[in-house]
């Protein structure tokens, strides 16, 4: 038996379900009850109850798109800060598609301070993220604004089947790279467009736990385009 409505805000210790159901992420079973371990939004799926944490750090998964900063390098590797518990590693083959050779001048490919978009392609025994920049849209980010969002709220920015971010792209004309680690790159033809996207993202972050958010964001963007803000 459900004790909350889907997407309702819950607190640690709240009973989410009584009866037989699988305890998903950020929940645990105690007797015949499933309880929350974090503050967040309860989500009832097919045979599972879980909580989408509103405040949680980034835990990398294979396949994630991430945005990070190159912070160090050694022979054949760059180290990238993606806001994970450990620095990520990017090897020369995963950056260039070619084996490492002593003739390679690594700072000419990527240097400390560069911001990159990358894919998490593996996790080693210590859960160190292994990155690749081989692929469309990956590699050094040359321009745009980089902002941060709580990683657990990224799905709200994307929306169901990409509905929220698609609307933002259409209404503002900006390009957006959304890292699962909570770093977002916004590129527009004007600073006004970029600033508007930043405002929208901040509003989504603050109101991620509420219902009807897509409609409110749509109206907010309409007012901006009509000069009513």
Backbone as CSV, one residue per row, in Angstrom:
resi,resn,N_x,N_y,N_z,CA_x,CA_y,CA_z,C_x,C_y,C_z
1,UNK,0.840,-1.207,0.000,0.000,0.000,0.000,0.872,1.254,0.000
2,UNK,0.630,2.138,-0.936,1.359,3.400,-0.994,0.933,4.301,0.157
3,UNK,1.882,5.034,0.714,1.568,5.979,1.791,1.761,7.433,1.349
4,UNK,2.286,7.634,0.124,2.461,8.965,-0.443,1.988,8.952,-1.889
5,UNK,1.806,10.129,-2.445,1.559,10.254,-3.871,2.895,10.238,-4.610
6,UNK,2.884,9.790,-5.860,4.104,9.782,-6.651,4.686,11.186,-6.764
7,UNK,6.016,11.299,-6.587,6.754,12.568,-6.656,6.480,13.481,-5.470
8,UNK,5.912,12.960,-4.399,5.697,13.764,-3.194,7.006,13.829,-2.405
9,UNK,7.227,14.960,-1.722,8.445,15.143,-0.938,8.400,14.278,0.313
10,UNK,9.494,13.540,0.562,9.575,12.678,1.741,10.856,12.976,2.505
11,UNK,10.852,12.587,3.786,11.996,12.814,4.666,12.578,11.473,5.116
12,UNK,13.839,11.455,5.560,14.409,10.215,6.083,13.549,9.633,7.200
13,UNK,13.257,8.340,7.117,12.426,7.682,8.122,10.967,7.590,7.753
14,UNK,10.521,8.340,6.732,9.119,8.254,6.309,8.831,6.861,5.750
15,UNK,7.665,6.322,6.103,7.229,5.035,5.556,6.643,5.284,4.170
16,UNK,7.220,4.646,3.165,6.822,4.879,1.778,5.831,3.836,1.273
17,UNK,5.952,2.637,1.838,5.095,1.547,1.346,4.955,0.492,2.440
18,UNK,3.776,-0.089,2.535,3.531,-1.194,3.468,3.115,-2.407,2.644
19,UNK,3.909,-3.447,2.751,3.610,-4.650,1.976,4.803,-5.094,1.145
20,UNK,4.545,-5.967,0.174,5.605,-6.546,-0.642,5.912,-5.649,-1.836
21,UNK,7.137,-5.132,-1.873,7.626,-4.320,-2.978,9.140,-4.242,-2.824
22,UNK,9.849,-4.065,-3.920,11.301,-3.994,-3.841,11.732,-2.610,-3.370
23,UNK,12.669,-2.579,-2.415,13.213,-1.307,-1.919,14.292,-0.828,-2.883
24,UNK,14.059,0.302,-3.522,14.993,0.838,-4.512,15.988,1.801,-3.890
25,UNK,16.512,2.683,-4.734,17.551,3.629,-4.327,17.057,4.544,-3.210
26,UNK,17.919,4.752,-2.212,17.658,5.662,-1.088,16.468,5.228,-0.233
27,UNK,16.252,3.890,-0.170,15.219,3.344,0.708,15.767,2.085,1.379
28,UNK,15.056,1.601,2.406,15.411,0.322,3.029,14.151,-0.324,3.590
29,UNK,14.222,-1.640,3.742,13.078,-2.376,4.266,13.246,-2.634,5.755
30,UNK,12.157,-2.448,6.502,12.115,-2.787,7.921,10.799,-3.507,8.166
31,UNK,10.891,-4.837,8.344,9.667,-5.624,8.464,8.873,-5.586,7.179
32,UNK,7.603,-5.220,7.279,6.766,-5.146,6.077,6.693,-3.736,5.506
33,UNK,7.567,-2.845,5.984,7.554,-1.452,5.539,8.837,-1.100,4.777
34,UNK,8.715,-0.163,3.820,9.880,0.414,3.135,9.964,1.877,3.536
35,UNK,11.144,2.291,4.020,11.332,3.648,4.538,12.373,4.395,3.708
36,UNK,12.301,5.714,3.762,13.247,6.571,3.046,14.516,6.772,3.862
37,UNK,15.667,6.887,3.166,16.932,7.191,3.831,17.413,8.606,3.532
38,UNK,16.803,9.278,2.559,17.197,10.648,2.199,15.972,11.517,1.995
39,UNK,16.160,12.823,2.094,15.105,13.751,1.696,15.060,13.787,0.174
40,UNK,13.861,13.677,-0.371,13.750,13.660,-1.828,12.327,13.414,-2.285
41,UNK,12.192,13.016,-3.539,10.896,12.772,-4.150,10.682,11.268,-4.257
42,UNK,9.572,10.780,-3.700,9.287,9.354,-3.771,8.844,9.005,-5.194
43,UNK,9.303,7.864,-5.675,8.960,7.412,-7.021,8.519,5.958,-6.941
44,UNK,7.255,5.727,-7.311,6.717,4.374,-7.336,6.791,3.839,-8.759
45,UNK,7.607,2.806,-8.952,7.727,2.195,-10.267,7.032,0.858,-10.295
46,UNK,7.336,0.066,-11.299,6.737,-1.249,-11.442,7.406,-2.220,-10.466
47,UNK,6.779,-2.425,-9.343,7.317,-3.345,-8.352,8.444,-2.786,-7.516
48,UNK,8.683,-1.468,-7.582,9.800,-0.845,-6.876,9.382,0.513,-6.330
49,UNK,9.896,0.852,-5.170,9.744,2.205,-4.649,11.143,2.753,-4.375
50,UNK,11.399,3.987,-4.776,12.706,4.607,-4.579,12.521,6.078,-4.262
51,UNK,13.623,6.732,-3.914,13.596,8.160,-3.609,14.648,8.859,-4.462
52,UNK,14.226,9.900,-5.169,15.158,10.735,-5.917,15.691,11.788,-4.954
53,UNK,16.937,11.639,-4.535,17.499,12.543,-3.528,17.608,13.964,-4.068
54,UNK,17.202,14.935,-3.238,17.294,16.334,-3.657,18.676,16.910,-3.394
55,UNK,19.387,16.376,-2.442,20.743,16.838,-2.157,21.642,15.616,-2.058
56,UNK,22.399,15.354,-3.094,23.280,14.194,-3.095,24.445,14.453,-4.035
57,UNK,25.612,13.905,-3.696,26.776,14.060,-4.545,26.681,13.175,-5.776
58,UNK,27.630,13.341,-6.675,27.615,12.594,-7.924,28.337,11.262,-7.766
59,UNK,27.671,10.196,-8.134,28.265,8.864,-8.160,28.280,8.408,-9.615
60,UNK,29.449,8.331,-10.232,29.514,8.049,-11.673,29.028,6.661,-12.036
61,UNK,28.408,6.569,-13.212,27.962,5.309,-13.788,28.495,5.208,-15.213
62,UNK,28.768,3.994,-15.636,29.235,3.793,-17.015,28.165,4.280,-17.982
63,UNK,28.590,5.066,-18.957,27.667,5.629,-19.937,27.299,7.071,-19.672
64,UNK,27.624,7.587,-18.481,27.294,8.977,-18.152,28.068,9.955,-19.034
65,UNK,27.385,11.009,-19.453,28.048,12.170,-20.052,28.412,13.107,-18.914
66,UNK,29.664,13.549,-18.870,30.109,14.431,-17.791,30.872,15.619,-18.364
67,UNK,30.899,16.681,-17.598,31.705,17.872,-17.913,32.697,18.043,-16.777
68,UNK,33.975,18.171,-17.101,34.986,18.274,-16.055,36.173,19.115,-16.455
69,UNK,37.055,19.358,-15.490,38.251,20.166,-15.694,39.500,19.303,-15.592
70,UNK,40.402,19.483,-16.535,41.698,18.808,-16.457,42.508,19.483,-15.353
71,UNK,42.920,18.705,-14.347,43.615,19.292,-13.194,45.065,18.819,-13.063
72,UNK,45.435,17.748,-13.786,46.809,17.244,-13.689,47.044,16.274,-14.834
73,UNK,48.312,15.928,-15.052,48.635,14.932,-16.067,49.927,14.225,-15.686
74,UNK,50.066,12.999,-16.188,51.313,12.259,-16.058,51.490,11.483,-17.355
75,UNK,52.517,10.689,-17.452,52.844,10.010,-18.692,51.654,9.173,-19.187
76,UNK,51.037,9.625,-20.264,49.959,8.869,-20.900,48.576,9.122,-20.360
77,UNK,48.431,9.956,-19.296,47.124,10.169,-18.667,46.900,11.632,-18.301
78,UNK,45.629,12.016,-18.360,45.180,13.264,-17.751,44.265,12.912,-16.584
79,UNK,44.257,13.757,-15.564,43.344,13.591,-14.440,42.299,14.701,-14.513
80,UNK,41.029,14.304,-14.393,39.914,15.218,-14.637,39.008,15.265,-13.415
81,UNK,38.708,16.465,-12.962,37.781,16.674,-11.846,36.362,16.702,-12.394
82,UNK,35.562,15.697,-12.053,34.159,15.656,-12.478,33.212,15.684,-11.272
83,UNK,33.738,16.144,-10.125,32.947,16.221,-8.887,32.546,14.843,-8.364
84,UNK,33.319,13.830,-8.710,33.111,12.484,-8.177,33.982,12.305,-6.934
85,UNK,33.796,11.226,-6.184,34.636,11.007,-5.003,36.129,10.938,-5.316
86,UNK,36.499,10.504,-6.533,37.902,10.472,-6.948,38.039,11.144,-8.309
87,UNK,39.250,11.598,-8.618,39.496,12.175,-9.931,39.317,11.112,-11.011
88,UNK,38.802,11.526,-12.143,38.665,10.625,-13.281,39.967,10.587,-14.071
89,UNK,40.164,9.515,-14.832,41.354,9.363,-15.662,40.970,9.323,-17.134
90,UNK,41.777,9.988,-17.945,41.608,9.981,-19.396,42.951,9.622,-20.014
91,UNK,43.005,8.504,-20.715,44.262,8.069,-21.324,44.414,8.668,-22.718
92,UNK,45.640,8.666,-23.208,45.897,9.165,-24.561,45.074,8.402,-25.598
93,UNK,45.013,7.057,-25.573,44.177,6.355,-26.551,42.706,6.751,-26.493
94,UNK,42.186,7.018,-25.275,40.785,7.411,-25.142,40.550,8.876,-25.503
95,UNK,41.640,9.609,-25.706,41.525,11.005,-26.131,41.780,11.176,-27.621
96,UNK,42.659,10.339,-28.183,43.079,10.522,-29.575,42.691,9.368,-30.494
97,UNK,42.396,8.216,-29.906,42.123,7.048,-30.731,43.376,6.343,-31.210
98,UNK,44.542,6.801,-30.743,45.828,6.216,-31.143,46.629,5.842,-29.905
99,UNK,47.528,4.861,-30.013,48.346,4.472,-28.854,49.257,5.611,-28.404
100,UNK,49.666,5.540,-27.145,50.608,6.531,-26.635,51.992,6.299,-27.232
101,UNK,52.686,7.389,-27.534,54.083,7.310,-27.953,54.837,8.476,-27.319
102,UNK,56.133,8.305,-27.072,56.913,9.365,-26.405,56.930,10.686,-27.175
103,UNK,56.636,10.641,-28.474,56.669,11.873,-29.275,55.449,12.770,-29.026
104,UNK,54.429,12.216,-28.410,53.209,12.999,-28.177,53.462,14.089,-27.144
105,UNK,53.080,15.313,-27.468,53.149,16.432,-26.526,51.747,16.593,-25.933
106,UNK,51.557,16.054,-24.754,50.206,15.975,-24.193,49.523,17.320,-24.016
107,UNK,50.234,18.388,-23.571,49.546,19.682,-23.412,49.018,20.255,-24.725
108,UNK,49.529,19.776,-25.856,49.004,20.249,-27.140,47.645,19.610,-27.440
109,UNK,47.364,18.491,-26.795,46.064,17.833,-26.959,45.083,18.368,-25.925
110,UNK,45.458,18.257,-24.662,44.688,18.816,-23.546,45.667,19.313,-22.507
111,UNK,45.360,20.461,-21.921,46.254,21.032,-20.924,45.500,21.225,-19.614
112,UNK,46.247,21.372,-18.543,45.649,21.660,-17.250,44.839,22.959,-17.347
113,UNK,43.622,22.926,-16.855,42.733,24.079,-16.940,41.682,23.966,-18.021
114,UNK,41.887,23.036,-18.973,40.891,22.829,-20.025,39.624,22.206,-19.437
115,UNK,38.488,22.602,-19.985,37.207,21.983,-19.640,36.802,21.068,-20.781
116,UNK,36.360,19.844,-20.433,36.013,18.878,-21.464,34.641,18.270,-21.204
117,UNK,34.036,17.799,-22.292,32.868,16.933,-22.210,33.352,15.526,-22.527
118,UNK,32.974,14.559,-21.705,33.487,13.197,-21.860,32.422,12.189,-21.469
119,UNK,32.676,10.934,-21.838,31.829,9.817,-21.438,32.563,8.963,-20.415
120,UNK,31.831,8.492,-19.421,32.391,7.502,-18.497,32.281,6.143,-19.181
121,UNK,33.423,5.531,-19.517,33.404,4.265,-20.249,33.726,3.072,-19.364
122,UNK,34.232,3.322,-18.157,34.543,2.218,-17.257,34.764,2.765,-15.852
123,UNK,34.736,1.858,-14.871,35.086,2.151,-13.482,36.070,1.076,-13.053
124,UNK,37.233,1.481,-12.534,38.215,0.468,-12.156,37.870,-0.129,-10.787
125,UNK,38.748,-0.954,-10.238,38.463,-1.644,-8.974,38.231,-0.686,-7.824
126,UNK,38.846,0.495,-7.899,38.684,1.495,-6.847,37.558,2.477,-7.160
127,UNK,36.752,2.144,-8.181,35.642,2.999,-8.629,36.138,4.303,-9.232
128,UNK,37.375,4.329,-9.720,37.888,5.497,-10.431,37.229,5.562,-11.805
129,UNK,36.607,6.688,-12.163,35.968,6.791,-13.480,37.024,6.857,-14.594
130,UNK,36.830,6.058,-15.632,37.684,6.065,-16.816,36.900,6.763,-17.921
131,UNK,37.507,7.800,-18.493,36.805,8.649,-19.455,37.266,8.411,-20.890
132,UNK,36.425,8.830,-21.822,36.780,8.890,-23.238,36.195,10.166,-23.830
133,UNK,36.943,10.764,-24.758,36.408,11.915,-25.498,36.298,11.584,-26.986
134,UNK,36.263,10.294,-27.289,36.083,9.854,-28.668,34.588,9.765,-28.953
135,UNK,34.088,10.655,-29.732,32.658,10.647,-30.031,32.155,12.036,-30.346
136,UNK,31.037,12.105,-31.003,30.442,13.378,-31.408,30.092,14.223,-30.191
137,UNK,30.484,15.488,-30.231,30.150,16.421,-29.162,31.046,16.338,-27.944
138,UNK,32.062,15.445,-27.998,32.968,15.301,-26.863,34.280,16.020,-27.138
139,UNK,35.036,16.259,-26.067,36.338,16.916,-26.204,36.385,18.251,-25.498
140,UNK,37.394,19.062,-25.868,37.581,20.362,-25.231,36.414,21.287,-25.526
141,UNK,35.958,21.983,-24.482,34.891,22.973,-24.629,35.546,24.338,-24.790
142,UNK,35.311,24.958,-25.928,36.014,26.194,-26.260,35.315,27.445,-25.739
143,UNK,33.992,27.410,-25.649,33.283,28.626,-25.228,31.996,28.243,-24.507
144,UNK,31.265,29.268,-24.058,30.024,29.043,-23.332,30.201,29.223,-21.827
145,UNK,29.089,29.238,-21.133,29.080,29.356,-19.673,28.993,27.959,-19.058
146,UNK,29.753,27.717,-18.015,29.666,26.464,-17.272,29.049,26.760,-15.908
147,UNK,27.931,26.127,-15.627,27.263,26.319,-14.341,27.065,24.957,-13.685
148,UNK,26.768,24.968,-12.393,26.565,23.734,-11.645,25.128,23.620,-11.164
149,UNK,24.659,22.373,-11.121,23.326,22.063,-10.620,23.452,20.809,-9.760
150,UNK,22.632,20.682,-8.721,22.652,19.477,-7.907,22.450,18.263,-8.817
151,UNK,23.387,17.301,-8.838,23.297,16.183,-9.785,21.973,15.436,-9.748
152,UNK,21.382,15.268,-8.561,20.136,14.509,-8.464,18.966,15.228,-9.133
153,UNK,19.136,16.510,-9.461,18.056,17.269,-10.100,18.214,17.352,-11.621
154,UNK,19.291,16.766,-12.142,19.507,16.766,-13.585,18.339,16.130,-14.343
155,UNK,17.768,14.995,-13.864,16.624,14.431,-14.592,15.451,15.400,-14.734
156,UNK,15.275,16.282,-13.763,14.188,17.277,-13.830,14.475,18.298,-14.924
157,UNK,15.749,18.642,-15.112,16.131,19.570,-16.182,15.918,18.932,-17.546
158,UNK,16.220,17.658,-17.655,16.037,16.963,-18.931,14.558,16.756,-19.229
159,UNK,13.794,16.351,-18.209,12.366,16.112,-18.393,12.083,14.744,-18.978
160,UNK,10.821,14.355,-18.963,10.433,13.064,-19.527,10.682,13.054,-21.025
161,UNK,11.472,12.080,-21.469,11.843,11.939,-22.879,12.463,13.216,-23.432
162,UNK,13.140,13.981,-22.550,13.823,15.194,-22.990,12.919,16.381,-23.201
163,UNK,11.703,16.339,-22.656,10.718,17.389,-22.933,11.137,18.754,-22.417
164,UNK,11.693,18.809,-21.189,12.043,20.103,-20.610,13.195,20.753,-21.358
165,UNK,14.287,20.028,-21.557,15.446,20.634,-22.201,15.145,20.960,-23.654
166,UNK,14.344,20.147,-24.329,13.968,20.437,-25.720,13.218,21.758,-25.809
167,UNK,12.323,21.993,-24.861,11.578,23.250,-24.833,12.520,24.429,-24.615
168,UNK,13.473,24.275,-23.697,14.415,25.366,-23.418,15.259,25.678,-24.665
169,UNK,15.734,24.641,-25.344,16.527,24.827,-26.558,15.714,25.571,-27.623
170,UNK,14.476,25.162,-27.794,13.625,25.758,-28.821,13.323,27.218,-28.521
171,UNK,13.017,27.526,-27.273,12.594,28.882,-26.918,13.749,29.874,-26.808
172,UNK,14.943,29.403,-26.483,16.072,30.325,-26.276,17.079,30.327,-27.421
173,UNK,17.097,29.269,-28.233,18.071,29.179,-29.312,19.470,28.832,-28.846
174,UNK,19.620,28.418,-27.590,20.937,28.065,-27.045,21.214,26.576,-27.219
175,UNK,22.492,26.236,-27.242,22.922,24.850,-27.144,23.265,24.569,-25.682
176,UNK,22.947,23.374,-25.221,23.200,23.010,-23.834,23.835,21.627,-23.780
177,UNK,24.941,21.517,-23.068,25.546,20.224,-22.767,25.257,19.940,-21.301
178,UNK,24.536,18.870,-21.035,24.131,18.552,-19.666,24.946,17.372,-19.167
179,UNK,25.839,17.626,-18.222,26.603,16.557,-17.605,25.816,15.913,-16.485
180,UNK,25.839,14.582,-16.430,25.145,13.883,-15.344,25.753,14.215,-13.990
181,UNK,26.966,14.764,-13.998,27.631,15.147,-12.752,27.197,16.524,-12.260
182,UNK,26.238,17.145,-12.940,25.699,18.421,-12.473,26.354,19.643,-13.071
183,UNK,27.313,19.456,-13.962,27.910,20.595,-14.664,27.242,20.742,-16.024
184,UNK,26.868,21.963,-16.351,26.100,22.243,-17.561,26.791,23.358,-18.333
185,UNK,26.932,23.162,-19.648,27.526,24.173,-20.519,26.410,24.802,-21.343
186,UNK,26.337,26.125,-21.312,25.310,26.863,-22.044,25.998,27.726,-23.097
187,UNK,25.616,27.535,-24.362,26.196,28.311,-25.466,25.079,28.974,-26.253
188,UNK,25.120,30.308,-26.321,24.130,31.050,-27.085,24.791,32.068,-27.988
189,UNK,24.019,32.654,-28.885,24.566,33.668,-29.785,24.667,35.025,-29.104
190,UNK,24.059,35.151,-27.920,24.164,36.399,-27.160,24.218,36.083,-25.674
191,UNK,24.787,37.005,-24.911,24.843,36.818,-23.459,23.449,36.840,-22.853
192,UNK,22.533,37.600,-23.470,21.158,37.652,-22.960,20.514,36.271,-23.012
193,UNK,20.731,35.549,-24.138,20.174,34.204,-24.254,20.760,33.278,-23.192
194,UNK,22.077,33.337,-23.032,22.744,32.481,-22.061,22.258,32.778,-20.646
195,UNK,22.134,34.071,-20.317,21.676,34.455,-18.978,20.261,33.955,-18.710
196,UNK,19.423,33.961,-19.754,18.054,33.492,-19.581,18.034,31.998,-19.272
197,UNK,18.875,31.225,-19.978,18.941,29.788,-19.718,19.421,29.530,-18.289
198,UNK,20.386,30.302,-17.835,20.887,30.149,-16.466,19.752,30.407,-15.468
199,UNK,18.964,31.450,-15.700,17.841,31.743,-14.802,16.835,30.598,-14.785
200,UNK,16.571,30.030,-15.972,15.623,28.917,-16.065,16.145,27.704,-15.298
201,UNK,17.435,27.414,-15.459,18.025,26.266,-14.768,17.962,26.460,-13.259
202,UNK,18.259,27.661,-12.792,18.187,27.932,-11.352,16.758,27.765,-10.832
203,UNK,15.793,28.166,-11.635,14.398,28.025,-11.199,14.011,26.546,-11.137
204,UNK,14.438,25.781,-12.125,14.154,24.346,-12.123,14.788,23.688,-10.906
205,UNK,16.011,24.094,-10.579,16.698,23.516,-9.428,15.936,23.799,-8.135
206,UNK,15.444,25.018,-7.983,14.729,25.387,-6.759,13.366,24.727,-6.658
207,UNK,12.727,24.475,-7.816,11.349,23.977,-7.811,11.258,22.532,-8.299
208,UNK,12.385,21.808,-8.253,12.421,20.446,-8.800,11.426,19.507,-8.135
209,UNK,11.077,19.774,-6.884,10.191,18.877,-6.134,8.715,19.183,-6.345
210,UNK,8.404,20.186,-7.160,7.017,20.613,-7.324,6.412,20.029,-8.599
211,UNK,5.079,20.015,-8.653,4.373,19.549,-9.846,4.040,20.744,-10.750
212,UNK,3.768,20.463,-12.021,3.410,21.516,-12.971,4.571,22.409,-13.369
213,UNK,5.786,21.946,-13.129,6.956,22.789,-13.371,7.156,23.089,-14.853
214,UNK,6.940,22.112,-15.708,7.140,22.325,-17.150,6.258,23.450,-17.661
215,UNK,5.010,23.476,-17.243,4.093,24.531,-17.686,4.533,25.895,-17.174
216,UNK,5.025,25.950,-15.946,5.470,27.242,-15.396,6.716,27.740,-16.127
217,UNK,7.626,26.843,-16.442,8.832,27.240,-17.178,8.463,27.706,-18.578
218,UNK,7.513,27.027,-19.205,7.063,27.423,-20.542,6.482,28.837,-20.518
219,UNK,5.687,29.135,-19.503,5.090,30.467,-19.378,6.171,31.509,-19.078
220,UNK,7.131,31.152,-18.259,8.241,32.048,-17.923,9.022,32.417,-19.180
221,UNK,9.301,31.424,-20.027,10.028,31.684,-21.270,9.188,32.507,-22.241
222,UNK,7.885,32.274,-22.260,7.010,33.057,-23.128,7.018,34.534,-22.714
223,UNK,6.962,34.774,-21.423,7.017,36.157,-20.935,8.333,36.821,-21.313
224,UNK,9.433,36.059,-21.231,10.748,36.616,-21.594,10.781,36.983,-23.068
225,UNK,10.285,36.120,-23.936,10.313,36.395,-25.371,9.426,37.575,-25.748
226,UNK,8.375,37.781,-24.961,7.453,38.895,-25.242,7.871,40.163,-24.511
227,UNK,9.005,40.133,-23.816,9.513,41.321,-23.128,8.746,41.694,-21.891
228,UNK,8.103,40.715,-21.258,7.267,41.005,-20.085,7.976,40.664,-18.784
229,UNK,9.262,40.384,-18.827,10.002,40.097,-17.589,10.849,41.305,-17.188
